[in-house]
Amino acid sequence: MYLITVFGNLLIILAVISDYHLHIPMYFFLSKLSFVDICFTSTTIPKMLWNIQTQSKAITYEGCITQIYFLILFAVLDILLLTVMAYDRFVAICHPLHYTVIMNPRLCGLLVLVPWIMIVSLFYCTMLGVYLSSAAAHSSHSSATASVMYTVITPMLNPFIYSLRNKDMKRALKALFVKGPM
């Protein structure tokens, strides 16, 4: 899952950089979100994989503080980028001259906010569950499962949610792998 997250997000970054049609704000923010998702997962997953491999759960105090700092930093950046992307889509969908007759602001807001709320809810609910359950007696298996949900699954799904349903992104990704005119 970590490799899918890293390679999926790297493909988005490469597609946005290589295709001039994607040099618009939406894809600019998407490439930044992809970068932040790579950084976010890379703050914890390599150490977790090392711990699994060595059967050790030890971490130094300095290592723990550093890991928490970067985890919070990239989580906040993720949330801010998702908010900016939602606002960008809201403006693009709800305020063009001809489109305002078809779509009302309430529907546009719902179309933008529902997927964003689902991702943020998945992120926060699982993270909140991990930290709230740490005070009560719980199994380390359920805690590990919830931690994987917000540190791996959500960043892994972002490329699929924000890119692969998009024809421009599909065209740019295809151009990365196929030589010649399309």
C-alpha positions as semicolon CSV with decimal commas, in nm:
position;residue;x (nm);y (nm);z (nm)
1;M;0,000;0,000;0,000
2;Y;0,289;0,234;0,074
3;L;0,438;0,175;-0,271
4;I;0,101;0,231;-0,438
5;T;0,066;0,557;-0,246
6;V;0,411;0,680;-0,342
7;F;0,401;0,572;-0,707
8;G;0,039;0,682;-0,760
9;N;0,113;1,027;-0,624
10;L;0,442;1,051;-0,816
11;L;0,255;0,971;-1,137
12;I;0,018;1,259;-1,071
13;I;0,309;1,497;-1,012
14;L;0,483;1,381;-1,332
15;A;0,163;1,407;-1,536
16;V;0,096;1,762;-1,417
17;I;0,455;1,871;-1,482
18;S;0,478;1,711;-1,826
19;D;0,142;1,817;-1,975
20;Y;0,099;2,189;-2,031
21;H;-0,282;2,142;-2,051
22;L;-0,270;2,062;-1,680
23;H;-0,097;2,387;-1,584
24;I;-0,410;2,530;-1,426
25;P;-0,487;2,592;-1,057
26;M;-0,681;2,269;-0,999
27;Y;-0,391;2,050;-1,113
28;F;-0,136;2,274;-0,947
29;F;-0,310;2,211;-0,613
30;L;-0,352;1,842;-0,696
31;S;0,021;1,799;-0,757
32;K;0,095;1,974;-0,427
33;L;-0,155;1,746;-0,251
34;S;0,021;1,446;-0,404
35;F;0,357;1,569;-0,278
36;V;0,218;1,630;0,072
37;D;0,057;1,283;0,073
38;I;0,393;1,125;-0,011
39;C;0,556;1,321;0,271
40;F;0,271;1,241;0,512
41;T;0,294;0,866;0,460
42;S;0,672;0,877;0,459
43;T;0,683;1,020;0,812
44;T;0,550;0,702;0,973
45;I;0,531;0,409;0,733
46;P;0,905;0,345;0,680
47;K;0,957;0,333;1,059
48;M;0,653;0,108;1,096
49;L;0,785;-0,128;0,828
50;W;1,126;-0,130;0,999
51;N;0,959;-0,214;1,330
52;I;0,767;-0,500;1,172
53;Q;1,084;-0,634;1,008
54;T;1,296;-0,614;1,324
55;Q;1,015;-0,706;1,566
56;S;1,104;-0,395;1,767
57;K;0,875;-0,113;1,874
58;A;1,149;0,112;2,011
59;I;1,180;0,477;1,912
60;T;1,393;0,745;2,070
61;Y;1,233;1,048;2,230
62;E;1,388;1,274;1,965
63;G;1,268;1,041;1,690
64;C;0,917;1,042;1,834
65;I;0,903;1,422;1,861
66;T;1,037;1,460;1,506
67;Q;0,789;1,208;1,370
68;I;0,493;1,373;1,545
69;Y;0,603;1,719;1,429
70;F;0,618;1,617;1,063
71;L;0,302;1,408;1,087
72;I;0,106;1,708;1,220
73;L;0,272;1,946;0,972
74;F;0,181;1,732;0,670
75;A;-0,168;1,656;0,805
76;V;-0,240;2,029;0,837
77;L;-0,098;2,093;0,489
78;D;-0,317;1,812;0,355
79;I;-0,628;1,965;0,509
80;L;-0,543;2,315;0,386
81;L;-0,482;2,190;0,032
82;L;-0,809;1,996;0,034
83;T;-0,986;2,312;0,151
84;V;-0,827;2,522;-0,123
85;M;-0,911;2,258;-0,382
86;A;-1,272;2,252;-0,264
87;Y;-1,291;2,630;-0,292
88;D;-1,130;2,620;-0,638
89;R;-1,383;2,365;-0,760
90;F;-1,665;2,558;-0,598
91;V;-1,568;2,872;-0,789
92;A;-1,509;2,682;-1,113
93;I;-1,839;2,497;-1,091
94;C;-2,069;2,758;-0,941
95;H;-1,963;3,089;-1,096
96;P;-1,909;3,058;-1,471
97;L;-2,147;3,273;-1,674
98;H;-2,365;3,001;-1,827
99;Y;-2,330;2,741;-1,560
100;T;-2,502;2,942;-1,284
101;V;-2,839;2,896;-1,454
102;I;-2,811;2,517;-1,437
103;M;-2,648;2,470;-1,098
104;N;-2,755;2,644;-0,779
105;P;-2,494;2,727;-0,512
106;R;-2,635;2,478;-0,262
107;L;-2,600;2,187;-0,504
108;C;-2,254;2,299;-0,612
109;G;-2,144;2,325;-0,253
110;L;-2,276;1,976;-0,179
111;L;-2,103;1,831;-0,487
112;V;-1,773;1,982;-0,374
113;L;-1,803;1,922;-0,001
114;V;-1,938;1,566;0,015
115;P;-1,623;1,392;-0,119
116;W;-1,402;1,627;0,083
117;I;-1,602;1,561;0,400
118;M;-1,582;1,185;0,341
119;I;-1,202;1,192;0,316
120;V;-1,160;1,430;0,609
121;S;-1,408;1,227;0,817
122;L;-1,222;0,904;0,743
123;F;-0,897;1,076;0,838
124;Y;-1,021;1,238;1,158
125;C;-1,251;0,961;1,280
126;T;-0,984;0,695;1,261
127;M;-0,718;0,924;1,410
128;L;-0,955;1,031;1,687
129;G;-1,045;0,667;1,750
130;V;-0,680;0,573;1,790
131;Y;-0,606;0,848;2,038
132;L;-0,928;0,820;2,235
133;S;-0,900;0,443;2,259
134;S;-0,543;0,466;2,387
135;A;-0,679;0,579;2,724
136;A;-0,906;0,276;2,749
137;A;-0,808;-0,089;2,738
138;H;-0,783;-0,197;2,375
139;S;-0,602;-0,434;2,151
140;S;-0,297;-0,318;1,964
141;H;-0,444;-0,480;1,652
142;S;-0,744;-0,242;1,640
143;S;-0,518;0,056;1,708
144;A;-0,281;-0,048;1,430
145;T;-0,571;-0,097;1,189
146;A;-0,709;0,250;1,258
147;S;-0,362;0,405;1,228
148;V;-0,314;0,243;0,887
149;M;-0,650;0,385;0,777
150;Y;-0,548;0,747;0,825
151;T;-0,178;0,721;0,743
152;V;-0,194;0,490;0,441
153;I;-0,543;0,434;0,303
154;T;-0,653;0,798;0,275
155;P;-0,335;0,917;0,095
156;M;-0,350;0,606;-0,125
157;L;-0,708;0,684;-0,229
158;N;-0,645;1,051;-0,312
159;P;-0,490;0,980;-0,656
160;F;-0,787;0,762;-0,748
161;I;-1,047;1,005;-0,617
162;Y;-0,901;1,324;-0,759
163;S;-0,735;1,203;-1,078
164;L;-0,829;0,877;-1,236
165;R;-1,192;0,977;-1,294
166;N;-1,069;1,283;-1,484
167;K;-1,025;1,258;-1,863
168;D;-0,751;1,525;-1,874
169;M;-0,547;1,338;-1,613
170;K;-0,603;1,005;-1,790
171;R;-0,480;1,161;-2,115
172;A;-0,170;1,303;-1,944
173;L;-0,092;0,972;-1,774
174;K;-0,134;0,789;-2,103
175;A;0,106;1,035;-2,266
176;L;0,369;0,949;-2,005
177;F;0,366;0,585;-2,110
178;V;0,273;0,592;-2,480
179;K;0,502;0,742;-2,743
180;G;0,365;0,926;-3,046
181;P;0,052;1,133;-3,114
182;M;-0,270;1,059;-2,928
